[in-house]
Amino acid sequence: MITLRGVKKTFDGRVILRGVDLEIDEGGVTSLLGPSGSGKSTLLRCINGLERFDEGSIAVGDAVYRGGGHPDDPRAVAAIRRACGMVFQQFHLFAHLTAEENVALAPEVVAKLSRAAARDRARDLLEKVGLSSRAHALPRELSGGEQQRVAIARALAMEPRALLLDEPTSALDPERKGEVMDVLAALAEAGTTMVLVTHEPAFARALGGRVVVLRDGALAASDARSEPSPHRDPDADEHD
């Protein structure tokens, strides 16, 4: 579903990505692990068109865009961003909008759904992430875990083919991390395609799926699909 070919990126003379080749299948979880500075988040942002890259190509389904001097096809970039919902480490919710309004905004403004249809979709998604009772709360009235669950619902609101998640629990305390983990585990069990950046091997094991290790901007290892941990404890074995 997502194919990277020879993706290279430098910044201020420093090599960030060294010709990454990667195939991400539909319907599974792919976790990107590696130390800080290994290029994990940059790679994720390149997939969604938030970072430009110097060489190579990225395809999501039939939409392809290329690095370097190749002119971007705005339709391809728009299609890729529509196909890949992004969830950030910091929640980036609109502070003046309620949880329901945050989730409904893109379907109404971008997808041109009626306000009623967009609100219906938002309520359904907030129920899916366990926040139906908090639909009318502002971000400042929500815990960190609740805000991240709203952010996940917002990413799902455009009905993407894949979710891209950049360290979605690293800003949370253990209890709130567990709330988000439960939501992601349910999405994984439902067959949602997810590409997840994390520095915690236990978190990746808890979700199951494929683990890809980056080191110094290159793929260092990639394992076969595995079953999720029965305990789904993202805090266990953090010394790995």
C-alpha positions in Angstrom: 0.0 0.0 0.0 2.8 2.4 0.9 6.1 2.0 -1.1 9.3 4.0 -0.5 12.1 3.7 -3.0 15.5 5.2 -2.4 14.3 8.0 -0.2 17.2 10.3 0.7 17.2 13.5 2.7 19.9 15.8 4.0 19.6 18.9 6.2 22.3 21.5 6.6 24.8 19.0 5.1 23.8 16.2 7.5 22.4 13.0 6.0 19.0 12.2 7.6 17.8 9.4 5.4 20.1 7.2 3.4 18.2 5.7 0.5 15.4 4.0 2.4 13.5 1.2 0.6 10.4 0.1 2.5 7.1 -1.7 1.7 4.2 -1.2 4.1 1.3 -3.6 3.6 -2.3 -2.7 4.0 -4.2 -3.9 7.1 -1.3 -4.2 9.5 0.9 -2.3 12.0 4.4 -1.3 11.1 6.5 0.1 14.0 9.5 2.2 13.3 12.1 1.9 16.1 15.5 3.4 16.6 17.5 5.8 18.7 16.9 9.6 18.7 18.2 11.1 15.5 17.9 7.9 13.5 15.4 9.4 11.0 12.2 7.8 12.2 10.0 10.9 12.5 11.5 12.4 9.4 10.6 9.3 7.4 7.1 9.4 8.7 6.7 13.1 7.8 8.1 12.4 4.3 5.4 9.8 3.7 2.7 12.4 4.5 4.4 15.2 2.5 5.2 17.3 5.5 8.9 17.0 4.7 10.5 17.3 1.3 13.2 14.7 0.4 16.0 14.9 -2.0 15.9 11.7 -4.0 13.7 8.7 -4.4 9.9 8.3 -4.5 7.0 7.6 -2.2 3.8 6.0 -3.4 0.5 5.5 -1.5 -1.8 3.4 -3.6 -1.7 4.9 -7.0 -0.5 8.3 -5.9 3.3 8.9 -6.3 5.5 11.9 -5.6 9.3 12.2 -6.0 12.1 14.0 -4.3 14.7 16.3 -5.6 14.1 18.4 -8.7 11.0 16.6 -9.8 8.0 19.0 -9.6 5.4 17.8 -7.2 2.0 16.9 -8.6 -0.4 18.8 -6.3 -3.0 16.2 -6.9 -0.7 13.3 -5.9 0.4 15.1 -2.7 -3.2 15.9 -1.8 -4.2 12.3 -2.5 -1.4 11.0 -0.3 -2.3 13.4 2.6 -5.9 12.4 2.3 -5.0 8.7 2.4 -2.7 9.1 5.4 -4.1 10.5 8.6 -1.4 12.0 10.8 -1.3 11.8 14.7 1.4 13.9 16.3 3.3 13.6 19.6 1.9 17.0 20.6 -1.9 16.9 20.1 -2.3 20.1 18.0 -6.0 20.5 18.7 -7.7 23.8 18.1 -8.0 25.3 21.5 -11.2 27.2 20.8 -13.1 24.2 19.4 -14.7 21.4 21.4 -13.6 17.8 20.9 -16.6 17.2 18.5 -15.8 20.4 16.5 -12.1 19.4 16.2 -13.0 16.0 14.8 -15.8 17.4 12.5 -13.8 20.3 11.0 -11.9 18.5 8.2 -14.9 16.4 7.0 -17.0 19.6 6.8 -14.4 22.0 5.3 -12.3 19.6 3.2 -14.6 16.7 2.4 -17.6 19.1 2.1 -19.9 17.1 4.2 -22.9 18.9 5.6 -22.4 20.2 9.2 -24.9 17.6 10.4 -23.1 14.7 8.7 -19.7 15.9 9.9 -21.0 16.1 13.5 -22.5 12.7 13.2 -19.2 11.2 12.0 -17.4 13.1 14.8 -19.7 11.7 17.5 -19.3 8.1 16.1 -15.5 8.4 16.2 -15.5 9.9 19.7 -17.5 7.0 20.8 -15.0 4.7 19.1 -12.2 6.1 21.1 -14.2 6.1 24.4 -14.9 9.8 24.6 -18.6 10.2 23.7 -19.2 11.9 27.1 -16.5 14.5 26.4 -17.7 15.6 23.0 -18.5 19.2 24.2 -15.3 19.7 26.2 -12.6 22.1 25.1 -9.0 20.8 24.9 -8.0 22.6 28.1 -10.7 20.6 29.9 -9.3 17.2 28.7 -6.4 15.2 30.1 -3.4 14.5 27.9 -4.7 11.0 27.1 -8.1 12.3 26.2 -6.6 15.0 23.9 -4.5 12.3 22.1 -7.6 10.1 21.7 -9.4 13.2 20.2 -6.4 13.6 17.8 -6.7 10.0 16.8 -10.4 10.4 16.1 -9.7 13.6 14.1 -7.2 11.6 12.0 -9.8 8.9 11.3 -12.4 11.5 10.4 -11.3 11.7 6.8 -11.5 8.0 6.5 -7.8 7.5 5.6 -6.3 4.3 4.3 -3.5 4.5 6.9 -2.7 6.2 10.2 0.8 7.7 10.7 1.5 8.1 14.4 4.6 10.0 15.6 5.4 9.0 19.2 1.7 9.1 20.1 2.2 8.3 23.8 5.7 9.8 24.7 4.2 13.0 26.2 1.8 11.0 28.5 2.1 9.5 31.9 1.7 5.7 32.3 -2.1 5.8 33.0 -2.9 8.1 30.0 -0.5 6.1 27.9 -2.6 3.0 28.6 -5.8 4.8 27.5 -4.2 5.5 24.1 -2.7 2.1 23.9 -6.1 0.5 24.3 -7.5 2.6 21.4 -4.6 1.7 19.1 -4.8 -2.0 20.0 -8.5 -2.0 19.1 -7.7 -0.3 15.8 -5.0 -2.9 15.1 -7.4 -5.7 15.8 -9.9 -4.1 13.4 -7.3 -4.2 10.6 -6.4 -0.5 10.5 -3.2 0.2 8.6 -0.8 2.0 11.0 2.8 3.2 10.8 4.0 4.0 14.2 7.2 5.8 15.3 8.3 4.8 18.8 11.5 4.4 20.8 9.9 1.7 23.0 10.3 -1.9 21.8 7.7 -3.0 24.4 5.1 -0.7 22.9 5.7 -2.1 19.4 5.5 -5.7 20.8 2.2 -4.8 22.5 0.6 -3.8 19.2 2.1 -6.7 17.3 2.8 -6.5 13.6 6.1 -5.7 11.9 9.0 -3.9 13.5 11.5 -1.9 11.4 14.7 -0.5 13.0 16.4 2.6 11.7 19.9 3.6 12.5 21.7 6.6 11.1 19.0 7.1 8.5 19.1 3.6 7.1 17.1 0.4 7.7 19.1 -1.7 10.2 16.6 -4.5 10.7 13.1 -5.6 9.8 11.4 -8.6 11.4 8.4 -10.7 10.4 4.9 -10.0 11.7 4.3 -11.1 15.3 1.3 -11.5 17.5 0.5 -8.7 20.0 1.5 -9.2 23.6 -1.4 -10.5 25.6 -0.8 -7.9 28.3 -0.3 -4.9 26.1 1.9 -3.2 28.7 3.9 -0.5 26.9 5.9 0.3 30.0 7.3 -3.2 30.5 11.0 -3.9 29.5 11.8 -0.3 28.7 15.5 -1.2 29.1 15.4 -3.1 25.8 
